[in-house]
């Protein structure tokens, strides 16, 4: 759909059929319920770290992500809006604080963390690579991305490649600065 059609225009929309949007939300809700049921079952069998990597959980997370994208597309196509439905928001005081301004270079505004995630399956049987090699590739890509950001005028305060969870910036005093 073009961003130049009436859906994206400045005029209010007249009659809009909400049924396709409700169906997309219902499909997402069903997948989320399936995820909860599977996660409870997997945790009854395995520890947290193993459960995070369980193929059933990863498949359901992929399904939820795909259906969430479908909700976005359905709302976007019908309403022209760009809904931000994947942002996590905690109550004040539970979110890690941004670096204090005294820790930032002069003229820098407080920084934000950005993530790029991958769900990577095992390579085919007999392949020469393993999942352990993925972090090396991501580390190389991270170094290149950080360099491009700096070249573009951004100040990269920290960057990291991690496996299993998003990196916890500022949580470990032993982390190396990679800028």
C-alpha positions in Angstrom: 0.0 0.0 0.0 1.3 3.4 -0.9 1.7 6.1 1.8 0.0 8.5 -0.6 -3.4 6.9 -0.6 -6.5 8.2 1.4 -5.7 5.9 4.3 -2.5 7.9 5.0 -4.0 11.2 4.3 -4.8 14.1 6.7 -8.6 13.6 6.5 -10.4 11.4 9.0 -11.5 8.1 7.6 -15.2 7.4 7.2 -16.5 3.8 7.7 -13.8 1.4 8.6 -14.5 -2.3 9.1 -12.8 -3.3 12.4 -13.4 -7.0 11.9 -10.1 -7.8 10.1 -8.2 -5.9 12.8 -10.1 -7.9 15.6 -9.4 -11.2 13.8 -5.6 -10.3 13.6 -5.7 -9.5 17.3 -7.6 -12.7 18.1 -5.0 -14.8 16.3 -2.2 -13.0 18.2 -4.0 -13.6 21.5 -4.5 -17.3 20.7 -0.7 -17.6 19.9 0.1 -15.8 23.2 -2.1 -18.2 25.1 -0.3 -21.2 23.4 3.0 -19.6 24.3 2.0 -19.4 28.0 0.8 -23.0 28.0 4.0 -24.3 26.3 6.3 -22.1 28.5 4.7 -23.5 31.7 5.2 -27.1 30.4 8.7 -26.5 29.2 9.7 -24.9 32.6 8.3 -28.0 34.3 10.8 -30.0 32.4 13.9 -27.8 32.1 15.7 -24.9 33.8 15.2 -21.3 32.6 18.2 -21.1 30.3 17.3 -24.4 28.6 13.7 -23.4 28.4 14.7 -20.1 26.6 16.4 -22.2 23.9 13.8 -24.9 23.6 12.7 -25.3 20.0 9.0 -25.3 20.9 9.4 -21.9 22.7 11.5 -20.5 19.8 8.9 -21.6 17.3 6.1 -20.0 19.3 8.1 -16.8 19.8 8.5 -16.7 16.0 4.8 -17.3 15.5 3.9 -14.5 18.0 6.3 -12.2 16.2 4.9 -13.0 12.8 1.3 -12.5 14.1 2.3 -9.2 15.8 3.6 -8.1 12.4 0.3 -9.1 10.9 -1.6 -7.0 13.5 0.7 -4.0 12.5 0.1 -4.6 8.8 -3.7 -5.0 9.2 -3.9 -1.7 11.3 -1.5 0.1 8.9 -3.5 -1.0 5.8 -6.8 -0.1 7.3 -6.0 3.0 9.2 -2.7 4.3 7.8 -1.3 4.3 11.4 2.1 3.0 12.4 1.3 1.3 15.7 4.2 0.8 18.2 2.9 -2.4 19.7 6.1 -4.1 20.6 7.6 -1.6 23.0 7.9 -2.8 26.6 7.1 -0.2 29.2 7.6 -0.7 32.9 6.4 1.4 35.8 8.6 4.4 36.7 11.6 3.3 38.7 11.9 -0.2 37.3 13.6 0.8 34.1 17.4 1.0 34.2 18.4 4.7 34.4 20.1 6.4 31.5 23.7 7.3 32.0 24.1 10.4 34.1 24.9 13.4 32.0 28.2 13.8 33.8 29.2 10.5 32.2 28.4 11.6 28.7 30.7 13.6 26.4 29.8 17.3 26.3 26.8 18.1 24.1 25.5 14.5 24.2 21.9 13.8 25.1 21.2 10.7 27.2 21.6 7.5 25.2 19.2 4.7 24.3 19.8 1.0 23.8 18.9 -0.5 20.4 18.7 -4.2 19.7 18.8 -6.4 16.6 17.8 -10.0 17.4 18.1 -13.2 15.5 16.7 -16.7 16.2 19.2 -19.0 14.6 18.6 -22.8 14.1 21.2 -25.4 14.2 23.0 -25.9 10.8 22.2 -29.1 8.8 23.8 -32.3 10.1 27.4 -32.6 8.9 27.9 -28.9 8.4 31.2 -27.5 9.5 29.7 -24.7 11.5 28.0 -24.7 14.8 25.8 -22.3 16.7 28.8 -21.2 18.7 30.1 -19.6 15.6 27.1 -17.3 15.4 28.3 -15.0 18.2 31.6 -14.5 16.3 29.8 -13.5 13.2 27.6 -11.1 15.2 30.6 -9.7 17.0 32.2 -8.9 13.7 29.0 -7.4 12.3 28.6 -5.3 15.6 32.1 -3.9 15.2 31.2 -2.9 11.6 27.9 -1.4 12.6 29.5 0.6 15.5 32.1 2.0 13.1 29.4 3.0 10.6 27.4 4.8 13.4 30.5 6.7 14.5 31.2 7.6 10.8 27.6 8.9 10.6 28.2 11.2 13.6 26.7 9.1 16.4 28.5 8.5 19.6 28.5 4.8 20.4 28.9 4.5 24.1 28.7 0.7 24.3 27.9 -2.2 22.1 27.8 -5.9 22.6 26.9 -9.2 20.9 25.1 -11.6 23.2 23.5 -15.0 23.1 20.1 -15.8 24.7 19.3 -12.4 26.2 19.8 -8.8 25.2 23.0 -7.4 26.6 22.8 -5.7 30.0 24.6 -2.4 29.4 26.2 -1.0 32.5 25.4 -4.1 34.6 28.9 -5.5 34.7 31.8 -3.4 35.8 34.2 -5.8 34.0 32.7 -5.2 30.5 35.1 -3.8 27.9 34.2 -0.6 26.2 33.9 -1.3 22.5 33.7 2.0 20.6 
